[in-house]
Structure formats: C-alpha cells, structure tokens
C-alpha cells in the first residue's frame, strides 16, 4: 500500500484514496500539424522505466485534483509529490532522489 | 531424449529411479546463433520449439536472466479459453487452445491439460448483453461456446450463490466447454525438454545487458556470460520488454504493472470448472491438489516488484465470498505477483520492430498463459520468414500508429 501526499490539500493517505494516471509530463502532440508517429508517441508510447518514474495521480476521494508523483517502480518508494503544472520535479525532490539512490546504490533505472 | 512412458517408469524402477537423465542440458553459450530468443518463459520456449519443429531452425539459443519459467509462466492462474470477441484474437487464442489439446502427446510431457470448461458469469444486464454478443461472435468464428441460463449455471457449479437477492445476481453465463486449465510449469518444462532435444540451447542465469545494432540491423546481444552474435533476435520478456527495446533504441506502447494471484488451503473437490466473475472481478478454479486458485485485478500503476497489495486481495476475496459463500472461512496459503506488460488495447504485440531482424512478442498483459503454444507457433513463423504469418499480422506494433486497434479492453470490460 502506497502512502501518497496531495500537494494541494496536504492530505497524506493510502493509495486507495487516489487514482493512478500513468506517466507524467507527456507533451500533447495531437493537433492537425502533428504526424501519425507523433500522435502515437503522445497516445501510446511510454518510458516504462524499472526505476524512478514520474507519474500522475488524482486525489479521487479527496479534493479531486491531479498532481505528480516521483516514485520508484523497483522498491515502490515514493520520493515526493508536486503540482501538476510543473514541467519537472522541484529541486527538493530531485535532491531526495539523488540522495536515496546514493544510499541504496541503485542506478536511476535498471537495464534488465 | 529418452521418451517418458509407462515402460520407462517400470525400467527405471529396477534401479531405484537413479537412471533418469536430465530433462534438458545446461549448455555454455556459443559465440553465435542463427536465432537468439530472450526469455525462457513459456512463450519464448514455445517459440524455440516451433522454430526447430516447424521451420528446421535449430541453431537457436534461449537466454534467461533467472531460471526457466520463473516469471509470469509460473505466476498465473493457468486458465485456457478462446472466447474472445474480436476476430483477430479469436483466431490466435483458438489456435492456441487447439494446440493445448494434443500438447502432452506432441511434447511427450504431461502438461495436465484439463478441458474442464470455463464459465464467465454475467452479473449485470450490460454484461449479459456483452457476453451474448461475444457468444455470437465466437460461433461465427467457429469456436464452440454456449449461452447458459441460471439453472444451468447452478448445475455446472453447485457451490455458486444463485440468489436473485445477491448484490450482483447471476443472470446467465458464457460457457466454453473446451476451455480449462493446464499445469503452467509443465508447459515451460515440456517445451524446454522438446526444444533441447532438437538442439536448442536453453541458457539460464544469462542476463541480456545490451543489444548490438549496426546500420539499423541487430547483430548480437551482450550478456552477463559474454557477447553472443545472432542473425535474428526475438524478444519475449513480458514485463521487461521496455528495457530490452530501450537497449535497441526504441520505445514500446507498454506499461508494466503487477498482477497478483493467491491460493487457499487445500480442500476436498468442490469446483470442477473455471469460474470468472468479471463484474465483481475475481476468478477461481480448484487445482488437483485441492487449493482454490484465485485471481483478481491488476495494480493501476507501473510496478516491477512481482508482489501485489493487500487491498486487491481484499477486493477479490470479498467479491468471491459473495459469489461462493462456502469459501468464507477458508484460509489463504500463498499470494504472489507477476509483472504484466499492458498495451493500450489490451492485445499483444507480435512482429517486426524498427530494428531489422529484431522481433518482439509481448504485451500479453494479464492473459498470456492461455496463448503460450499459439504465440510460440506464430512468432516462430514470423522469425523464420522475417514476415508475420496471417495469425500474427494483425498484432504488429504499427497498429498503434495506424489506429488499427484490436480492442479487447472494451470487449472484456476489464483486463483479462
């Protein structure tokens, strides 16, 4: 069971109060000026790393807002959550990820 | 290979069963193979078997990071069925189900295929219509299914709660009498033994760490046991597909999530079919040992941990206790998870990749076991010819670019 914190209402709760929304920071390439390949990339292609994953969650049974989470798909460790408008994790979360990876000796993502 | 038979058992009994040979060799990797398959699960081993058997390609290595059949092959609930809505899926899964019927004889290995029948309950009006539609679709595709009423459901499965007062009352069911189960480990072992006998090298504890690509063409793999050159490369690594394609420089329409299952303590025989309840999301069968084998939903988030979470166990058993009240006091013995590779349309990807001579067979998500022989059959043909065969062709990965989905997520209303 993951424990997640909503950056908007500040509530920390179990994962059943939230709903996962997949990879974060996907650039929307779905206009008429975009190619089929870009459309495919936007809709379907995913990084799917075995390691640090930036992803969206929704505080479904709370304030209802979408937000971003940095989490490790190997250990299920949550590195922190941040606002949906951000283009990348804040420096504080990046530092925490770097510190935890140094402590555990894990690479950012495992290759096999 | 010494054949397994009643005579072999009698003969070996004479010397206290000390004379059995290894089921497959433990070879050192050679420097070069015609075909390298990554992943010695059921699908990878089946691919190697059919490459040798149907296409005469025997200079083949199957590389496995851990041990043979230790991934999703040994972690599923062993259900075999082919009652799929879409024509492309029906063709693929029915090919597979048909191959299961004579697989024990073909492999000379008892895979314990048990066509005990699969019952898919309809518990809402919507689900009833969906299953009736599936029933008609499968009949058109030449697959035997029946739409059965509540009385017949109760007859097939006496322990079921058929009360109209239930939270989700049973309104009927889609019945596939030739569906069933098989021993999942035995499927992997049988394919490994038969492939090994034809000269295929099954190499365990050999992790692939890099894919060598020159001028857009695959030339070999780097492994924990040295570099191995190959003419063609087949990637059959389920939840770890994105990592292998990352090494070759392209991305996949796949997300890896954990799917879990559990078994109860063994009890006397009480359930001789497979029951799936998709609305409440639980499915159950009874193993030959007497354990009730229970599966449920997948985690919704990316997860490589091969373990599940307790709230999913709770959801699944709550649903099943409502459907099968007699299990309410059973204790659960074991619970485990596997890493399922989910695609956008919940159908697999079989075929060519942007890298020449590199092929993928993945995206089986939560329902790959039933497809093991069929998947190997058409993937072997695809690798041998360099072009997909007619069963595999619709499952090419470019369908996501072309918008030509094989939409089983809508057809099944759940992951399947």
Boltz contact constraints between the chains, C-beta under 6 A:
constraints:
  - contact:
      token1: [A, 1]
      token2: [B, 309]
      max_distance: 6.0
  - contact:
      token1: [A, 16]
      token2: [B, 311]
      max_distance: 6.0
  - contact:
      token1: [A, 20]
      token2: [B, 300]
      max_distance: 6.0
  - contact:
      token1: [A, 20]
      token2: [B, 301]
      max_distance: 6.0
  - contact:
      token1: [A, 36]
      token2: [B, 401]
      max_distance: 6.0
  - contact:
      token1: [A, 40]
      token2: [B, 400]
      max_distance: 6.0
  - contact:
      token1: [A, 40]
      token2: [B, 401]
      max_distance: 6.0
  - contact:
      token1: [A, 44]
      token2: [B, 253]
      max_distance: 6.0
  - contact:
      token1: [A, 44]
      token2: [B, 344]
      max_distance: 6.0
  - contact:
      token1: [A, 44]
      token2: [B, 400]
      max_distance: 6.0
  - contact:
      token1: [A, 45]
      token2: [B, 251]
      max_distance: 6.0
  - contact:
      token1: [A, 45]
      token2: [B, 253]
      max_distance: 6.0
  - contact:
      token1: [A, 46]
      token2: [B, 255]
      max_distance: 6.0
  - contact:
      token1: [A, 48]
      token2: [B, 242]
      max_distance: 6.0
  - contact:
      token1: [A, 48]
      token2: [B, 254]
      max_distance: 6.0
  - contact:
      token1: [A, 48]
      token2: [B, 255]
      max_distance: 6.0
  - contact:
      token1: [A, 48]
      token2: [B, 256]
      max_distance: 6.0
  - contact:
      token1: [A, 50]
      token2: [B, 304]
      max_distance: 6.0
  - contact:
      token1: [A, 53]
      token2: [B, 302]
      max_distance: 6.0
  - contact:
      token1: [A, 73]
      token2: [B, 302]
      max_distance: 6.0
  - contact:
      token1: [A, 73]
      token2: [B, 303]
      max_distance: 6.0
  - contact:
      token1: [A, 73]
      token2: [B, 304]
      max_distance: 6.0
  - contact:
      token1: [A, 74]
      token2: [B, 304]
      max_distance: 6.0
  - contact:
      token1: [A, 111]
      token2: [B, 243]
      max_distance: 6.0
  - contact:
      token1: [A, 112]
      token2: [B, 207]
      max_distance: 6.0
  - contact:
      token1: [A, 112]
      token2: [B, 208]
      max_distance: 6.0
  - contact:
      token1: [A, 112]
      token2: [B, 209]
      max_distance: 6.0
  - contact:
      token1: [A, 112]
      token2: [B, 243]
      max_distance: 6.0
